[in-house]
């Protein structure tokens, strides 16, 4: 998936700047080398997918780097780096994937999924799944998107760092945009609505980061920056910053735009799925951080801090 995203950045840059000859550089961070451990072992998504890439940019090995925005820590900014471009947002919804040959009607039937094992690598998705399918068993299931689908179809258990296994999975929940990027959109058995499972902050957004002092690179990236997506990202990430979340906190947020107005819906959900706090507000599109801050503060006022603190180690 990361390779597909990187190639799209390269394609857009070369289309915007004929003769540039931008090219991809393969770089495998810890989160991709270790496909079994929970992300907390590597310092959350930031440590698993972002930290090494950022070090390579600051060290001059890379001119810029693509990230899935959902993998970027939202409670800090890295000195010396900026987000030079946000690509146009893709669908942010999550989706249920069933094994080949299983009737898609199973994906919307609580009884058919009762007792079944649903795999995900996201604490947010796991919390929502416990709310949506309380009689299903939610299991930790990591790996590259294609690999997870193959394991699902072949009934292959997920290996654990301690040598044990979990699964096999009877269903998976994955980002719909990720399935589209790897050409597996046809595997979506059921798209979950935003109302059922609010996406994580930044889901469906690709961000391109670069050194703050690299003015030529920033100028090149500005040509592929999508203004509406940047506004949505800034609103969602400001909300996340206000909540002071962490890698094990089930926080969700999704912004939409209608002409000059933006609506932001934020949520914090307990790990067992039983407690859900949701806040929705709207504001001017040119003041995204103000909207994000307002939603974050309202979530805190309704008890979000207690839920987040309960998930800390």
Phi, psi and omega in degrees: 000316180298322180294319178296320179294317180297318180296328177292320176299314179299316180299314181295320178296315181291330177287321180286332183229081179306133181092354181293319181061043174297147181217154181279149173234122181283130182217120186253105180284172183305319183299333178270333178286322178259104186262008184240323186292154170292147187297334180301332181299332182253019180086028180078190182298324180299314179288325185284323189240340192247319190304313183293323179294320178295320178298322180293324177292315180294334179272359177086006179284330182232142177282322178203169184214140177271139173227146161287124186302328180297340180270354182270128178305135183261358185255016178200160173239140181274119179305133177092357180233150176221159172272110184278337181201145168244127176284157180305132185294138172265178180306132185265356187289160173264164183215149175267132177245127179251158177299154176305133176092351179273134181302126182298340179298337178302326186292343180247005184250111181300321183292321180292334179264359177298128180082353180276158180261119178253124185262139175203155176252015185242128177293328178295310179299319180299318180296315179295322180296323178295334177279318183283321183232072187297341182260002175271162176256122181264123184241151178284123184219106184249176177126168175300151185304312179300319181296318179297319179295318178297319178296323178297311182293324184268003180058042181266128178293158176271126177285143179251155182303331181277006179096348179278188179221162174223145182099200008291162181276146175264346178196160176232154169239124185222167177287130179299322181295323178296319178297321179294318183297327181264011177073027181241030182300332181292347180278357179289112178276328176204125174275125178279134181288159177301327179292329179281314183221098180294131182295164174283161180303128176084001182297134181088003181246132173257127179248143178244116184258150179206166177298138182297330183275355182273077188295324179295317178297318180297323178294319179295317182291330181302333182288342180247010180281132178261117187297318181294319179295321177300317180296317178298316181297317182294322178294312183294318183287330175294319176300316180297320179297317180298322181285344180053049181286180179214178190294343181251015182260122179284087180246138179229152178196138182211126180252145174228158184234136175229101183060250184256008181246144177240138174247133179236126174248127179237154181209150170230131185230140179291157184300329180276357177079001186277334181244123181229124176248123180233138176226137177230136179211164178229161182195183181289141182296334182273008177227057186295321182292327178297318178294316179299320179295320181296316180293319179299316180294323178293322177298317178296321180294337181261011173105013182297325182300320181296320178293315180297315180298326181293341181264357179285147180293000000 
